[in-house]
Amino acid sequence: MPSQGYQIIATGAERYLTMASACAASLRLFDGTRPIQLVTDRTVEALAHHPYRGLFDDITRIADDAGVGPIIKLSAYDHAIYDETMFVDADCLLLKRDIDRYWSALSADYEMTLPGLWQSEGPWYGMDVAEMCKLAGIERLVQMNSGTIFFKRGAVAGRLFDTARALYDRLGNFTGHVHGGTGAPDEPYLALAMGVLGLQPHPMRDAQCNTWMTATMNSLEVHVDAESGQPALVKRHRTLSPSLCHFTNLFPRDAYERVAGELLARASAEIPR
């Protein structure tokens, strides 16, 4: 039986570690069976007395050359310690109890994937997708939100992340986008790399509008809490029920802070002292 676990990356300001802790608290509450790896620039010793240290099973020191900002996700594979890893952005919260079914499907059907869809034209990151594809010599890419990524240790996933990093090294920040003032986005390079290798994205939603992960951004209404296991994001044409809610830019901040605060308060009460 392959080992399975979650990976969260948190470096830099303390607020990112707090967000990672809230994410881990949600994983504990709504899964609770799989270990959680924190990849961080802190040492194990520095975290020994952190109030949320007990939420993480494994602490891995991030490599010095991993970069800063979202591009750091391109090193997720290099830091993986489980046979099968589900990377989860620190600003995500697991708010449903059905993640087992995604793990089962992902393990059975994919070496590496994330929620997305094939695109060959249209705007993305301030560019035309067709022009982006020309940079990598491909006809289509996977348009995505990389708040979660599933991958297995092996040649396929290793090549995907190597290809994405090579594209970043060659093309630089070709979109000109600076994510939250921290640096280049990771998504264009993962999108192109999946196109180069022909790796299939996971469907964005099923027939009942359940999703593995959906971003809260651009939602008309966001209904989330730390107990019910029934999140709902009202989008323009449908209402989605995501297992992982990706609070991009912490939108909406009041909802994120309320639920994250409840999760952390619960975790504080349950973590052994």
Residue pairs with C-beta under 8 A, 6 or more apart in sequence:
2 82
2 83
2 84
2 107
2 152
3 35
3 82
3 83
3 84
4 34
4 82
4 83
4 84
4 85
4 86
4 103
4 107
5 34
5 35
5 36
5 37
5 57
5 58
5 81
5 82
5 84
5 85
5 86
6 24
6 27
6 31
6 34
6 35
6 36
6 37
6 85
6 86
6 87
6 88
7 36
7 37
7 39
7 76
7 79
7 80
7 82
7 85
7 86
7 87
7 88
8 20
8 23
8 24
8 36
8 37
8 38
8 39
8 87
8 88
8 89
8 90
9 20
9 38
9 39
9 40
9 62
9 72
9 73
9 76
9 79
9 87
9 90
10 16
10 17
10 19
10 20
10 38
10 39
10 40
10 90
11 40
11 41
11 62
11 68
11 72
12 41
12 68
16 90
17 40
17 42
17 50
17 52
18 52
18 264
19 90
19 91
19 260
20 38
20 40
20 90
21 52
21 55
21 264
21 267
22 93
22 260
22 263
22 264
23 88
23 89
23 90
23 91
23 92
23 93
23 94
24 36
24 38
24 52
24 55
24 56
24 267
25 52
25 55
25 260
25 263
25 264
25 266
25 267
26 92
26 93
26 94
26 95
26 226
26 263
27 34
27 36
27 88
27 94
28 36
28 55
28 267
29 94
29 226
29 263
29 266
30 94
30 95
30 96
30 97
30 99
30 229
30 243
31 94
31 97
31 99
31 100
34 103
35 57
35 58
35 82
36 55
36 56
36 57
36 58
37 56
37 57
37 58
37 59
37 60
37 79
37 80
37 81
37 82
37 85
38 56
38 58
38 59
38 60
39 60
39 61
39 62
39 76
39 79
40 47
40 59
40 60
40 61
40 62
41 61
41 62
42 59
42 61
43 61
44 59
44 61
47 53
47 59
51 268
51 271
52 264
52 267
52 268
52 271
53 271
54 267
54 271
54 272
55 267
55 271
58 81
60 79
60 81
62 72
62 75
62 79
63 75
63 78
63 79
66 72
66 75
66 78
66 79
67 74
67 75
67 183
68 182
68 183
69 179
69 180
69 182
69 183
69 184
70 146
70 179
70 182
70 183
70 184
70 185
70 186
70 187
71 168
71 183
71 184
71 185
71 186
71 189
72 186
73 87
73 146
73 149
73 186
73 190
74 161
74 164
74 165
74 168
74 186
74 189
74 190
75 161
75 165
76 85
76 87
76 149
76 151
76 161
77 151
77 153
77 157
77 158
77 160
77 161
78 161
80 151
80 153
82 153
83 152
83 153
84 103
84 106
84 107
84 150
84 151
84 152
84 153
85 150
85 151
85 152
85 153
86 103
86 106
86 148
86 149
86 150
87 148
87 149
87 150
87 151
88 94
88 147
88 148
88 244
89 146
89 147
89 148
89 246
91 147
91 246
91 247
91 248
91 250
91 256
92 147
92 148
92 213
92 244
92 245
92 246
92 247
93 224
93 244
93 245
93 247
93 256
93 259
93 260
93 263
94 243
94 244
95 224
95 225
95 226
95 229
95 231
95 242
95 243
95 244
95 245
95 259
96 229
96 230
96 231
96 241
96 242
96 243
97 229
98 210
98 243
99 243
99 244
102 212
102 243
106 113
106 150
106 202
107 152
110 150
110 152
110 200
110 202
111 151
111 152
111 154
111 156
111 157
111 199
112 149
112 150
112 151
112 152
112 156
112 157
112 160
112 199
113 149
113 150
113 151
113 199
113 200
113 201
113 202
114 142
114 144
114 146
114 148
114 149
114 150
114 190
114 201
114 202
115 144
115 145
115 148
115 201
115 202
115 203
115 204
115 211
115 212
115 213
115 214
116 142
116 143
116 144
116 145
116 191
116 194
116 201
116 202
116 204
117 142
117 143
117 144
117 201
117 204
118 140
118 141
118 142
118 143
118 201
119 129
119 140
119 141
119 142
119 143
120 129
120 130
120 133
120 139
120 140
120 141
121 128
121 129
121 130
122 128
122 129
123 129
124 132
124 143
124 188
125 132
125 175
125 177
125 185
125 187
125 188
126 175
126 176
126 177
127 175
129 140
129 141
129 143
132 141
132 174
132 175
132 188
132 191
132 192
133 139
133 140
133 141
133 192
133 195
135 167
135 171
135 174
135 192
136 167
136 192
136 193
136 195
136 196
137 196
138 192
138 195
138 196
139 195
140 195
141 191
141 192
141 194
141 195
142 190
142 191
142 194
142 195
142 199
142 201
143 191
144 187
144 190
144 191
144 201
145 187
145 213
145 214
145 215
145 246
145 248
146 186
146 187
146 190
147 213
147 215
147 244
147 246
147 248
148 212
148 213
148 244
148 246
149 190
150 202
151 157
151 160
151 161
156 197
156 199
159 197
160 190
160 193
160 194
160 197
160 199
161 193
163 193
163 196
163 197
164 186
164 189
164 190
164 192
164 193
165 189
167 189
167 192
167 193
167 196
168 184
168 189
171 189
172 184
173 183
173 184
174 188
175 184
175 185
175 188
177 184
177 185
178 184
179 185
180 249
193 199
194 201
202 212
204 211
204 214
205 211
205 214
205 240
208 241
209 238
209 239
209 240
209 241
210 240
210 241
210 242
210 243
211 240
211 241
211 242
211 243
212 242
212 243
212 244
213 242
213 243
213 244
213 245
213 246
214 233
214 240
214 242
214 244
214 245
214 246
215 246
215 247
215 248
216 222
216 233
216 245
216 246
216 247
216 248
216 251
216 252
216 255
216 256
217 248
217 249
217 251
218 235
218 236
219 233
219 234
219 235
219 252
220 234
220 235
220 236
221 232
221 233
221 234
222 232
222 233
222 234
222 245
222 252
222 255
223 230
223 231
223 232
223 233
223 234
224 231
224 232
224 245
224 255
224 259
225 231
225 259
225 262
226 259
226 262
226 263
226 266
230 241
231 241
231 242
231 245
232 239
232 240
232 241
233 239
233 240
233 241
233 242
233 245
247 255
247 256
250 256
250 257
